[in-house]
Amino acid sequence: MTEEAKKSPLTVEQIPSVAGSVSAIASASAPFIYFDGVPNYGLNGQIANLTLEVIRFTAVPGTPNPQIDRVSVAHLRMTLPALRSLKVAIEGIEKMATAPPKGAQK
């Protein structure tokens, strides 16, 4: 048996898409976006616009204090139904954040 034949074959993961559901393959490469604020927003026709930004701290050689600036990390564009969906999700998270912990005595 040759060395090549002794190696285990490569495993190929196949995750089929199902009509009407979320694709696991496409979800795997979705970015995680952290932001500190939404400095501006607007509406262009029927498309909502949000800009997300983060506060950045950069070391300045020879000084004890970092330089602080703001950087846009994403520009969100969405339809009004998508905006409403995002609003419902945010309101749900806010309810979770203010709810008493599970098992807490009243």
CORBEL-V865719 format. One record per helix or strand of 3 or more residues. SS is the DSSP state (~ for helix, > for strand). FROM is the first residue (numbers start at 1). LEN is the number of residues. If there is no record, write none. Layout:
ss->SS from->FROM len->LEN
ss->SS from->FROM len->LEN
This chain:
ss->~ from->3 len->4
ss->~ from->24 len->5
ss->> from->37 len->8
ss->> from->47 len->12
ss->> from->67 len->13
ss->~ from->80 len->19
